[in-house]
């Protein structure tokens, strides 16, 4: 399974418009080679280089497997967004306090749909996903201020 962006390549530099230094909107993303038995997709964006531990920038679930892309700054209808490390739902772009950080855009194919409230955190989402992941794709971007 693959996740890609027309805004930056795998292990490339994330343009500032997708960060706290710019428009702070999420980049365009596309998905391919999703397993045929997939019931829903999950997207997790996090930064393992944050000084206080992994910082969660965005979590989405119940993305239809028929969706092949998410346009810049748009969320498909019916998709749920959870609470990030910023304490809010929605995308929070890269904003590293020091040096260059890695940002992991992780796409998971699940054999279930998930019913969780919007206050859900990455940890709770991962608990529910346990044993239901069919495949995973990853896109890594770098950003420094």
C-alpha positions as CSV (number, residue, x, y, z in Angstrom):
1,X,0.0,0.0,0.0
2,X,1.3,3.5,-0.8
3,X,0.7,7.0,0.4
4,X,2.2,9.9,-1.6
5,X,1.9,13.6,-1.9
6,X,2.4,15.9,-4.9
7,X,3.8,18.5,-2.4
8,X,6.9,16.6,-1.3
9,X,8.5,13.2,-2.0
10,X,9.2,10.4,0.4
11,X,12.0,11.7,2.8
12,X,11.7,15.2,1.2
13,X,11.3,18.6,2.7
14,X,7.7,19.6,3.6
15,X,6.9,23.0,2.0
16,X,6.3,25.7,4.7
17,X,2.7,26.3,3.5
18,X,1.8,23.0,5.3
19,X,3.4,24.1,8.6
20,X,2.8,26.6,11.4
21,X,5.0,29.0,9.5
22,X,2.6,29.0,6.5
23,X,-1.1,28.3,5.9
24,X,-1.0,25.3,8.4
25,X,-3.2,23.2,6.0
26,X,-2.6,19.6,5.3
27,X,-0.8,18.6,2.1
28,X,-2.6,16.7,-0.7
29,X,-2.3,13.0,-0.2
30,X,-3.0,10.1,-2.5
31,X,-3.4,6.4,-1.8
32,X,-2.8,3.3,-4.0
33,X,-2.6,-0.5,-3.8
34,X,-5.2,-0.6,-1.0
35,X,-6.1,-4.3,-0.2
36,X,-9.4,-5.3,-1.7
37,X,-10.8,-6.5,1.6
38,X,-10.3,-3.1,3.3
39,X,-13.3,-1.8,5.1
40,X,-11.8,1.6,6.2
41,X,-8.5,3.5,6.2
42,X,-6.8,5.3,9.1
43,X,-4.3,8.2,8.7
44,X,-1.9,9.1,11.6
45,X,0.6,12.0,11.2
46,X,3.2,12.3,14.0
47,X,6.6,13.6,14.9
48,X,8.8,11.1,16.8
49,X,11.6,13.8,17.2
50,X,9.6,16.1,19.5
51,X,11.4,16.9,22.8
52,X,8.5,15.7,24.9
53,X,8.0,12.4,23.0
54,X,6.0,11.6,19.9
55,X,3.8,14.6,18.9
56,X,0.6,13.8,17.1
57,X,-0.3,16.2,14.4
58,X,-3.4,14.6,12.8
59,X,-5.5,11.5,13.1
60,X,-8.3,10.5,10.8
61,X,-10.3,7.3,10.7
62,X,-13.2,5.7,8.7
63,X,-11.8,6.9,5.4
64,X,-13.6,4.9,2.7
65,X,-11.3,2.5,0.8
66,X,-12.8,4.0,-2.4
67,X,-11.2,7.3,-1.6
68,X,-7.9,7.5,-3.6
69,X,-6.9,11.0,-2.5
70,X,-7.4,13.8,0.1
71,X,-7.1,17.2,-1.4
72,X,-5.1,20.0,0.2
73,X,-7.0,21.3,3.2
74,X,-10.1,19.2,2.5
75,X,-11.5,16.3,4.5
76,X,-13.8,13.8,2.8
77,X,-17.4,13.6,4.1
78,X,-17.9,10.9,6.8
79,X,-14.3,10.9,7.9
80,X,-13.7,11.3,11.6
81,X,-10.9,13.4,13.1
82,X,-9.4,12.8,16.5
83,X,-7.7,14.9,19.1
84,X,-4.0,15.7,18.5
85,X,-1.2,16.7,20.8
86,X,-2.3,20.3,20.3
87,X,-5.4,19.4,22.3
88,X,-7.8,19.9,19.3
89,X,-9.2,18.0,16.4
90,X,-7.9,18.7,12.9
91,X,-4.6,19.1,11.3
92,X,-1.8,20.9,13.1
93,X,1.2,21.3,10.8
94,X,4.9,20.8,11.6
95,X,6.2,23.4,14.0
96,X,9.5,22.0,15.4
97,X,11.0,24.0,18.4
98,X,14.5,23.1,17.3
99,X,16.4,21.5,14.4
100,X,15.0,19.3,11.7
101,X,12.2,16.9,12.6
102,X,10.7,13.9,10.7
103,X,7.0,13.8,10.1
104,X,5.4,10.3,9.5
105,X,2.2,10.2,7.4
106,X,1.0,6.6,8.2
107,X,-1.9,5.0,6.3
108,X,-3.5,1.8,7.6
109,X,-5.9,-0.4,5.9
110,X,-8.4,-2.0,8.4
111,X,-10.8,-4.9,8.1
112,X,-13.3,-2.9,10.3
113,X,-14.9,0.5,10.5
114,X,-14.4,2.3,13.8
115,X,-16.9,4.0,16.1
116,X,-15.1,6.4,18.4
117,X,-15.9,10.0,19.6
118,X,-13.9,13.0,18.2
119,X,-12.1,13.3,21.5
120,X,-10.3,10.1,20.7
121,X,-6.5,10.1,20.9
122,X,-3.9,8.2,18.8
123,X,-3.4,5.8,21.7
124,X,-7.1,4.9,21.9
125,X,-7.4,4.6,18.2
126,X,-4.3,2.3,18.0
127,X,-5.9,0.1,20.7
128,X,-9.1,-0.3,18.6
129,X,-7.0,-1.0,15.5
130,X,-5.0,-3.8,17.1
131,X,-5.5,-7.1,15.2
132,X,-7.4,-5.3,12.4
133,X,-4.5,-3.9,10.3
134,X,-4.4,-5.5,6.8
135,X,-1.6,-3.3,5.4
136,X,0.3,-0.1,6.1
137,X,1.9,2.6,3.9
138,X,4.2,5.4,5.1
139,X,5.3,8.8,3.8
140,X,8.1,10.6,5.7
141,X,8.7,14.4,5.3
142,X,11.3,16.6,7.0
143,X,10.9,20.2,8.2
144,X,13.0,22.7,10.1
145,X,12.3,26.3,10.9
